[in-house]
Amino acid sequence: MDTTLIAAIAAAALVLGLLLLRKSTKKSTPPTETASEQDADTVVQEETEVPELEPEGERTTAEAAVEPLDEKESQAELEAEAEETDREEAPAAHDEEEKKTVGEQPTETVAQTESEQADAEDTENVLEDLADIDEVEGVEEQPEAEEPSEIVETAETELEAAAPPCAVPTLTIEIYETRLREREAEQQKRLARAIAEQDNITRDHVQIELVAITDRIALLDDSYKEEMQWRQAALESLATIASDKDDEIIKELQEELSSGETVRTEKLFEEVAAQKGEAAAQAAFHGGRLAEARVDLYKALERYQQAVELEEDKGEYLKAAGIMARKLYRYRDAKPLLEKLVSVLEAQDPDSIELALAQRELGYAYALSGSLKQAGPLYKKAMKTIAAKLGQDHREMGISWGQIAELQEAKGQYEQAVPTYGKALSILEKELGSEHAGLDLILEKLAGLYAEMEEDQKSASLYARLCTIREKTLGPTHPKLAMALQNLAEAYRLQGQYEAAEESYNKALTIMEANHGKDHPAVAAILQELAKLCFRQKKNDEGEALQKRATEIFEKSIQEQEDLTEDVLNLQDKD
């Protein structure tokens, strides 16, 4: 039994260690602490080297698990962390074809490969004249911002475009939100099973999709408009690619698609795509869109790649496949797709905003996979065009500065990253407002950077703002809000504001109990922190009671893990 217990604890560490590494990377952004644009430009000009990133696939789950545990005090606390899912907590997916584990990186950053280290040394000065972007001739004279076309527009600009005539009146935004939350609940249960069964591939896939679901809920109006556009396009395509089908069947599929379901329509698109006919690529693409709408991201990528194989020069297909591959951490798939996209758009118009956005997307994929020498020039070209075409204060410039800050942060250059994040935040606030869910990532990352720099008062201010946004957009019982509350509590604790910290921990505790029950390890982790606060405030009796309850939950969790491991070993022996 001792051997089994050791095996159980080791297995749990491998499964859950990744989450722990993220906690120190949880960050937010400042309302009042943003640097001026001049300061941000100066910093980027002085920052003459693209940050070094980790190589694709180099960090395995096991390697991540044995890194420092950031003051965690028990294995069960690791298990508690595994339940928290958000955009920054999405682990890298296992590449099923290559059987390699990609390191779990909340900002999609991966370390550079040894073969690229020499290139990294040559990246000095590739971004040094990004400061020139603020002085692009003619920017101020632009009468109207030129909006990107549908080929390469980002999700944000895509949703700005006028929506097509609504062909789905029965799918209201309320029904849409209900479906998303039901899907989220299903995936949470699936994640819990995968963790319990030590199914790492399923765990990673589900976590990535949970992040996507959370993003859709937070940006509900935008994601609803986006799905309506996808469904409208699918409805229009349905009539043309299925002309040989019985009219009654087509009518049923149209009604199904309009009412919210897509299963039969996706099946038809799949059949048409398999026939390799004239409409095959179109059918594969729209099938991918409907799969993405259901947040079946791996099925969506499969369909998009099929569309590209059937019609390799179609920008719309290349964009969808490349961005999806990048979101799923499959950089080896993403880079050639985006390279082809850039090539296609360069041939069409070398000065277009569509090309600039594609160059930025490709640069981002390069940077995340460690191809730093290739990333820098692309960012420089893209941002100069974006500034000239759309203006300095357009949200696309804010997105671009945010990505530059990610690269600086990945290299550990926190002092440079802070004002760059501040520049991105300032731009996005002007267009989105101060409480928009689109600020979530930058707010979280900037707050985390301040925490790393031990500027706890600034960190607490930003985490408080983040909590307000998450409660408003996700609801008062969402696990992602609980994570922000725990980070806020920690910032308060480090300042000695024990009562404020206790209040935030108690709010987080209520959310965790509502989501997972009173005996879940995530609950125990918060109980343990509350116990520490009680001891610091000389409330020893209360602290001892909280610690006792936490210990009981931890011990039960370890026993359950031990029993599961023993069952697995017994099954293996029988085989």
N, C-alpha and C positions, 0 to 999 in steps of 0.2 A: 504493500500500500504506500510506503514511503516513496518508492520509485514512481508510482502512479501520480502521487501528489506533486512531485517535482515536475513530471511531464506535463501535468495539467497547468501548473503555474507558468511553465515555459511556453506552452502553446498559447495561453492567454496573453502573454507578453508580446508574442509575435503578432497576434491578431490585433491587439489594441495599442501597441506602442506608437503607431503612426499618429493617432489623434493627439497624443501627448505633445509631440513635436510642434503641432499646430498651435497649441494654446499660447505659446510664447510669440506666435506670429499674428495673433488676433489684433487688429489695429483699427483706428478710426481717424477722422479728419476734423480740422478746426474751423469753427465759425469765425473766431476773431483772431486766430493765430496765423492766418495765411500770410505768406510772404508777398511782397509786391511783385508785380511782373518783372520789374527791373532786377530785383534781387534774384528771382528764379532764373532769369536769363543769365545773370552773372555766374550763378552756381553751375548751370549747365555748360557755360563756356569754359569754366575752370575745370569741370569734370571732363577730362579729355579721353576717357577710356570707357567703352561700353562695359557694364558690370559683368564680372565672370559668373557664369551660371553652372549648375550641375548638369552632367551629361545624361542624355536620355537613357533610362534603364540602368544607370550605374548603381543607384542606391536601391537595394532590395528591401523588402519588408523586414527581413531579419536584421539587416544592418541598421535600419531606422529604429528598430525596437531596442537596441542596446545603447543608443545614445543617451546622454544625461537626461534624467527624468524630471528636471525642472521643479525640484522640491516636492515631488509627489511622495506620499508616505505609505502607500500600500498598493498592492497589485489590483485590488478591487477598484481603486480610484481610476486605474487605467481602463477598466471595464466600463466605469461610469462615463468616461470621456467618449467611448466609442459610440454612444447613443446620440451625441450632438452632431447634427449635420447642417452645414451651411456652405455658401459658395467657397469660402476659404478652406473648408474641411473636406473638399472632394479629393479623394486619393487618386493617384494615377491608376488607370485601368491596366490589368494584365493584358499583354498582347498575346491573344490565344494562338496566333499562328507561330509566333516566335518563342512562346512559353517564357517570356521574360517579364519580370515585375518592374513596372516603372515607379520610381519613387513618388510618394504621396506629397504633392506640393500644392498648397492652397492657392497660390497665384500662378500656377502652371509652370513654375520655374524648375529647371533641371540642370544638373551640373554639366559642365562642358567635358567632352571626351578628351582623352589624352592626345588623340590625333589632332585636336583643334587647339591645344594649348599654345602652340607656336603662333597660330592665327591670332589668338587673344592678345599676344604680346604686340602684334602689329595694329591693334585697334585703337591705339592712342590717337587722339585728335579727330576720330571719325565723327564725333558729335560736337566738336568745339565751336563750329560756326552755326550751331542751331540758334544761337542768339541773333543771327541775321534775320531769322524769321519775323521778328517784330518790326523789321525795317523793310519788308518786301515792298517794292515800289508799286504804287497803285492800290494798295489794300484799302486805304481809307476812301478811295474814290469809287469803290464798288457800289453801284446803286442798289443792287439786290444780290443776296447770296445765291449762288448757283447750287441748286440741290442735286445730289447724286441721282442717277437713274437707278432702276431696279436691279441692274446687273450686279453692282458691287456696293450698294448702299448698306450701311450698318443697320442693326435692328432699330436704333434710335431714329435715323433719318427715314427708314422705311416706314415707320409708324407715323411720321409727320405727314407723309403723303396723303392726299385725299383718299378716303376709303372708297372702294368700288360700291356700286349699288348693293344693298344688303340682300342676299339671296337666302339668308338663314334666319328669318325672324323668330323662329321657335327656339333658337339657341340664344337665350338671353344671357347677359353678363352674370346674373345670379346663378343660373344653371351651370354656366361655365365655371364659376368659382367653386360651386358645390362639387363638381366633377374633379377639379384639381385637388380639393381637400380630401376627397375620398381616395383619390390616387395616392396622395401623400400618406394617408393612414395605412393603405395597403403596403406601400413600400417600406414604411417604418416597421411593420410586422415582418416583412420579408428580410429586412436588415437584421432584426433581432434573431431570426432563425439562422441566417447565414453566420452571424457571430457565434451563436451557440454551437453550430455544427462545424465551425472553423473552415467555412467555405470562403476562402479569401477572394476568389475571383468574383463570385456573386456579391460579396460584401462591397467590393470596390465599385462594381457596376451600379449597384443600387445607390450607393452614396453619391455618385456623380449625378444620377437621375434625380435624387432627392434635392440636390442643390438646384437643379434646373426647375423643379416644381416650386421650390421656395421662391426663386427669382420671379417666376410667373405670377405667383400670388402677390408678392410685394409690388410688382409693376402690373397690377391687374388690368387697368384700362388699356395699357399699351399691348399687353400680351393677348387680350381679347380681340383688339383690332387686328393684330397680326394674324390670329387664327381665322378670323372672318375673311381676311384677304386670301388666305390659303384655301379655305373652303370654297370661296367664290371661284377661284382659279380652277380648282378641281371640278366644280360643277360645270364650268364652261368646257373643260377638257373632256369631261365624261361623254358629252353629246357627240363629240367628234371622233374619239378613239374607239367608241363602242357602237358605231353605227350599224354593225351587223347583228347586234343583239335585238331581241324582241323589245318592242316599245314599252310593254308593260314592265319588263325587267328594268329597263332604264329608268322608268318613272319611279319604281320602288327604290332604286339606288339613290336617285335624286332626293327623294323624300327622307331616306335614311341619312344621307349626308347633311341635309338641311336641319334635321332634328337633333343632331349631335352624335349619332353613331357613325362609325366609318369602317367597320369590319368587312362588310360585304363589298363596299366600294374598293377598299384596299386589295381585296382578293381579286377583283376584276382587273385592277391596274396591274397586279402581279401576273395574271394570266396573259394580258396583252404584252407586257414587257418580255415575257418568256418566248413570245412568238417571233421576236426579232424583226418585226415589220416596221413600216414607216412611222408608226405611232409608239413604238416600243420605248424609246428614250423618254418621251413625254410622259408615258404611263409610269415608268420607273420613278421619274422625278416627283410626280404628284403623289405617288404612293409613299415616297420618302417624306414629303411634306406632312401627310396625314399621320404617318408614324411619329414624326417629330412633335406634332400637335398632341399626340397621346403621351408624349415624353417616353417613347420607346426609342431611345437615341441610337442604340446599336443597330436596330432594324432600319432606322432612318439612314444611317451611314451606308449600310449595305445597299439600299435602294439608290442613294445618290451616286455611289460608285458605279452601280450598274448603268445609270443614265449617262455618266461620263464615258464609260466604255462603249456605249452605243452611239454617242455623239460627242466626240472629244473636244470640239472647239466651241461648245456652247458655254458662254460665260456664266450664265445663271446656274448651270449644273456644276461647273467647276467651283464656283463660290460656295454653294451649299455643301458640297462634299469636302472641300478644303477646310472650311470653318468648323464643320462637325467633327472632322478627324482631329483638328487641333483641340477642340473642347473635350474630346475623349482621350487626350494625351497621346494620340497616335501621330507623333510628329513625322515619322518616316512616311506615312501616308499623306499627311497634310502638305508637306513642303513641295513635292512634285506637282500636286494639284494646284497650289497657289502660284507656283512658278509658271505653270501653263496659263493660268488666268492672267497673270501680269503680261505674258507674251501676247496673248490674244488681244488684250486691251491696248497695249502699246501699238500694235498694228492698226488698230481702229483710230486712236487719237492719243498721241503722246503727251498731250497737255490736259487731259480730262481729269475731273475730280474722281471719276470712277477708278481710273488708273491709280491715282494717289492713295485712295482707300485700300485698293488691292495691294499696293506696295507696302503700306503700313501693316496690313494683315500678314503679309509674307515676312516682313521684318520681325514682327512679333513671334511668329512661328520659329524663325531662325534663332532669335535670342533665347527662347524658351528651350530649344534643343541644343544650345551651346554654340551655334554657328555665328559667333559674335562679329567676326569681320564682315560678314555679309549683311548683318542686321543694320549696322550704323548708317551706311550710305542710303539704304532704303528709307529709314526714318527721316533722314535729312531731305531727300527728294520729296517724300510724301508730305511732310509738314510744311515745307515751303509752298507747295502747290495748294494745300488746304488753306493756309493763311491767305494766299493771294486770291483764291476763288471764293472762299466762304467768310474770311475775316478772322481777326485775332480772337474774338470772343465767341466763336461758334463752338458748339458742344463737341464737334469732331476734334477741335484743338484741345479741348479739355480732356478728352479720351486719350489723345496722343501724349500729352504731358503726364497723364496718369501712368501710362505704360513706361515712359522714360523713368519715372520715379520708381516703378517696380524694379527696373534694371539696376538703379542705384541702390535700392534697398537690398536686392539679392546679393550685391557685392559687399554689403555691410557698411555702406557709406550713408549712414543714417542722417548725418548733418546735411548732406547734399539732398537726400531724398525728401526731407521734411519741407523745405520751401518749394520743391517741385510738386509734391502732392498739394501743397497750399495753392499753387498756381492753378492746378487742375480743378481743385475744389472751387476756387473763386470763379472760374469760367462756368462751371456746371451750375453753380448756385444762381448765377444771373439768368440762366435759361430755365432751370427746373424749379427754382425756389429753395428755401432753406430747409424744408422738411420733406423733400422728395426721396422716395426709396432709391432712386438712382444715385444718391450720394452715399449709400450704405457702405460700399467697399472702401472708398477713399476715407471715410470717417473712421472705419474700423482699423484700417492700416495705419493711419496717422496717430490715432490714440495708442495703438500698440507700439509704434516707434517712440512716442514720448515715454511710454512705460519702460522701454529698453534703455532710454537715456536718463531714466530716473527723474523725469519731470512729471511727477505724479499728479500735481494739481491740474496741469493741462490735460493729462490723460483722463482724469476723472471727468473733467468738463466735457470732453468729446464723447466718452462712453455714455454719459448722461443724455447727451443729445441723440446718440445712436439708439438708446433704449426708447426714447420718445418716438423716434421714427419707426422702429420695429413694432412697438405696441400698436401704433396707428395703422400700419400697413399689413402686419401679419396677424395681429390679434393679441390679446392679453395672456394667452396660454400657450404661445408657440415656443418650442424648444430653443429656437434661435434667439428669442428675447431672453430666455433664461441664461444663455451663454453671455450675452452682453451684460446682464445684471451681475453675473459672477465676476466678470472683468471689472465692472464698476466698483463692486464691493472690495475687490483686491486693491484697486487704486485708493479707495478711501482708507483701507486698513494701513497701507503704507504711509499715509499721511497722519496716522494716529486718530482718524475720525471713526472710532469703533462703533458708535451708535448708528451712523450713516451706513457703515459697512454691514452691520447686523441687519438693518432694514432691507438692504438690497439682497443679502443672502436669503432672508426670509421670503422675499418675493420670488426669488428663483426657486426656493424649496417648494413653494406652493405650486408653481408651474410643473416642476418635475414630478411631484406627487400626483398631480392631475393627469399627466401624460403616461407615467410609468408605474404608478402605485407606490405605496409607502415603503415597500421592501426592496426597491431597486437600488443597485449600486450607485447610480447617479444621485439618488436621494442621500445615500450614506456619505458621499463625498462632500455634499453641502453641509450635512449635519456635523461632519468633522471640522469644517471651517468655522461653523458657528460655535462649536465647542471651544476652539482656540480663542475666539473673540471673548467668550465668556470668561475663560481663565485670565486673559489679559485685563479684564475689567473686575477681577476678583469675585466673579459670580461662580464660585467653584462648584456648588451643588448643581446648578443648572448645566454647567459645562460637563460635569461627570455624567449626568443623565443623557446628554446629547452624544457624548463619546461612547457610552455604553450601547446606545441604540445603533450608532454607526458601526461599531465593532461587530455586533450581532448580524447586521446585514452583510458586512464584508465576509464574515466566516461562513454564512449560509451560501453566499455566491461562490466562494472558493470550493465548498463542499459539492455544490451542484456541478461546477466545472470538473472537479475530480471524478465525480460519478459519470459524467459524460465521457471523459477520456477513458475511463475504465471500460465503459460499454463499447467504445470504438476499438480498444485493444482486444477485447473479448471476441468481437466480430472478426477482427483480422486473424486471430488465432484459429477460429472456426474455419475460415476460408483456407 
